[in-house]
């Protein structure tokens, strides 16, 4: 009887320890430049700056060594969420559209970013968005 219980316990442990995986959304990376391609973070034009979601909750931002900004922990939802960028010289809105990941893992993927604002142009570069503020 002990061997049967031990066998069942071991079998249950092996079956329940199947690998679970989670696909986190890819990070979003922004570079803010002017019409002359000057980085507005490194030259201080946009400092201080922040981003908030539609519920007025601040988004964690990380500056990179090359003057870009990583938006942390965004995109983990199904649908569209609105955001607002604030700085002393510029305010603009953007939205992120995400959906459930359609692979073998649970998670989300970012499908689309939409920017709204006057005198703003956005280029989808390799791995980041170059936001040109005119």
Number of C-alpha atoms within 10 A of each C-alpha: 6 7 8 9 10 11 12 12 12 12 11 11 11 10 10 9 8 8 7 8 10 11 16 17 20 15 15 18 19 19 22 21 23 16 12 9 12 12 21 19 19 16 11 9 17 18 14 11 15 15 20 16 17 12 9 10 10 13 18 14 15 13 15 11 8 10 16 21 20 18 17 14 14 19 26 19 17 15 13 15 17 16 20 19 15 17 14 10 10 15 15 16 17 16 17 19 18 21 18 19 18 11 9 10 14 13 19 21 20 23 14 12 16 11 17 13 12 11 10 15 16 15 11 11 11 7 11 16 18 21 21 20 18 11
